[in-house]
Amino acid sequence: MSTPLKRARLRAYVNALADIVVETERAAKLSRERAVEILKKSLGEVGVEPFRGIRFSDEVYEKELISLYIVAKDILRLPSLTEGALGEVFQVERLLDGVVRVLLGECSPERVKEALNQAFGTLDEVVLSKVVRYIATGFYLDVLDERAAVRAVGNLVNALPEFREEFKRIAKFFLAVVIGSKVASGEVRSRVELDLARKALAINLGLSGGAPSVEYIADIVKIVYGRSLQLAEPESRQHPS
């Protein structure tokens, strides 16, 4: 689902990558901190906020390196993302990409745990949040379709039942981004359709009771897609007797 805000963000990502590539050609090293500075400046120049949830902090700019990596790897198809200065900058994102590729396939819970342990050596809410954000970003940037993205998150949830309650928090943004896309495109037009869509998707992920609120989805539609949540009311409410 393309919107003017989404296209502006993509333009900022491409501009930031161009500046990062130029700097890596001039210097043998480029820190993640410097890459974050370049991205923050690029987003500011284009006049857009980062891809984010409701809470805003400077930490989100570091998380946005996921967006840069996905644009570089899957949209621009830049070479040399696994070595040299770019490989150093995107070291975390390359690990996340490897885990997500496992989740996109037909994988057993044991294989998912193995991939996570090999990549990060530990399993906690921080790591799992990054994995889900990577999938959400891939969906937002049209690299993953809804079916693939939902399968990946579902495989992750299914592999780690001990994190079920944490996933209700972790997956909230992902759920809202997916449902928000349907609202922004006009696929979901009424409050009834929105209510059904958000609950059905949460159940599909194995997170019954974890659906984001309508109010939260409305905020994400505005922040992520630049659209207002305008839903048709039931006919009986539109035409009171």
N, C-alpha and C positions, 0 to 999 in steps of 0.2 A: 504494500500500500504506500504510494508515493504522495507526499504532501510538500508544500513549499518549505516548511520547517525541516523536514527530513532531508530534502535536497540541499538545503543550506548547511546542515550538519555534515553531509557527505562532502560538500565542497571544502569545508573547514578541515576535515580529515585528510583530504587529498593535498591541500596546501601544506598542512603540517608535515605530512610524509615527504613532500618535496623538499622542505627546509631541513628535515632530519637527514635525508639522503645527501644533501649538499654538505652538511656538517660532517657526516661520516667520511666523505671523500676528502675533507680537509684535515681531519684528525683521525688518529688511529683508534681513539676511544670516544664513546658518547655514553654518558650515564643515563639511567632511567629518569633521574631527577631533571636533567636537561631536556630530555624528550618530553616530559610532562610540561615543562615551562614553554616549550615550543607549541605544544598542543593547546595549552591554555591561551596563549597569545593568538593563535590562529582562530580559535572559537570566538574570542573577543573581537577580532577584526571583522569576522563575518557577522557578528552580532547575535550569536546563539549561545544557549546554555548547553552544557554537556548532556548526554543521554543519561537520564537519572530518574530516581523515584522522587518522593515528596521531600525527603530530607536533603538539604544541600550543605555540603562541606567541601573543603579543598581536597579531601581524600578521593572525591569522585573523579578528579582529573587523572589520578594514577590508575583508577579502574578503567578509565577511557582508553588506556593503552590497548585494551582488548579490541576496541573499535578500530584503532589504527592498524593493529595486526591483521584483523579480518579483512579490512579494506586492502591492505598491502598484499596479503596472501591470496584471497579469493576473488577480489574485484580487479585490482591492478596487476596481480600475479607478478609481483616483484621478485627477482632472484635474490639469492644470498641472504635469506631471512634466517638461516640456520648457522651462519658463521660470521666472523668478523664483528664489527661494531653493531650492526643490526641484530645479529644473533645474541649479543650481550643485552641489548635493550629489551628484546622480546623473549628473554629466556623463560619467564613465567608463563607468557601467553603460548609459547610452543608446547610447554608441558600440559596446559589446559587443552590445547588443540588435540594432543594425543589422547587424552582421556575422553574427550567428546567424540572422537572418531570411533572409539570402542563403544560408547553409548549409542551411537547411531546404528550399530549393527545388531545382529541377533546375539546378545551376550548374556551369559549366566551371571547371577549375583557374585559368584566367586571371581569371575573375570573382571567385573567392575571393581571389586575391592582390590584385586591384584594391580589393576591399572592405576588406581588412586594411590596405593602404597608405593608403587614403583616411582610415580611422579613426585609425590609430596612427602612420603614417609610417615604421614600421620593423617588421621581423619578427624576433622572438627568442623564446626559451623563456618569458620572463615573459609576453609578450602572449598566446602560444598557450595557456599555462596558464590565463590568465583566461578565454579563450574557452571552453575545455573545462569549466572550473568553472561558467561560466554555464549551459552545456547540462546539466551534472550537477545543478545546483540546480533548473533547470526541470523535469527529470525527477523529482527528489525531491519537489518541491512539486506534482506532478501537473498541471503546466502543459503538459509535453511527454510524450507516451506513448513507450514504448520504441522503437517503429519510427522515430518522428521524431527522437528523440535520437540513436539509432545512425546514422541517415542523416546527420545534421548532423556528428557527429564523423568519420564515414567520409569525407564530402566534404572535410573539413579535412585529414585524413591524406592522402587521394588527391591533393590540390592541392599538397602540400608534401613530396614524397618525400625531399628533402634533410634533413628533420627526422625521418626515420623512427625513429632510435634515441632521439631526445628524446621522441617521442610515446609510446614504450614506458613512459617514466617519467611523462609528463604524463597519459596516459589511465588510469593504474593506478587512481586514485581513482574515476574515472567507471565503469570496468569493475566495480569492487567494489561501488559503489552500486547498479548495475543488477542484478548477480547477487545482492547482498545482499537486494534487494527480493523476489526469487524465493524466497530462503531464509526470509525473515521471513513471507511469505505462505503458505509450505508447498508452493509449486509445486516447489521442489527439496528433496527429502527425504533423499537418500542421498549418500554420498561420491562414488559413481560418477556420479550425476547432476550433482553440483557440479563434478566434474572435467571432464565433458563440456561443461557450460554455460560455464565460464570460458574454456576453450580455444576453443570454437566462436565465442564473442563476440569474442575477440581476433582470430581469423582473419577474421571478418566485417568487422572494422574495417581489415583489411590489416596487422595487427600480430602476425603469427605469431611465437610465442615471447615475446609480451608479456603473457601472462595473469598476473594477480596470484595469489600463492600462496593456498592454502587458509587458512593462518594469518592472512594479511593480510585476507582476506575475513571471517574470523571476528571480527577486531578491528573492522572496519567495521560488521558486523551489530550488534555491541554498541554502538559509539559512535553510529552514525547511526540505527539502528532500535530500540535498547534491548532487543534479543533476544540470546539465547545460541545459538551454533551447535550444534545437536543433530542429528546425522545418523545415519540407520540404517546399520548395517554390513551387508555382504553376508551372506546367510543362512548360508553355510558358516562364517562367523566367529561368528555368533550361536549356532550349534549345532555345536560342535566334536565330532568323533567320538572 
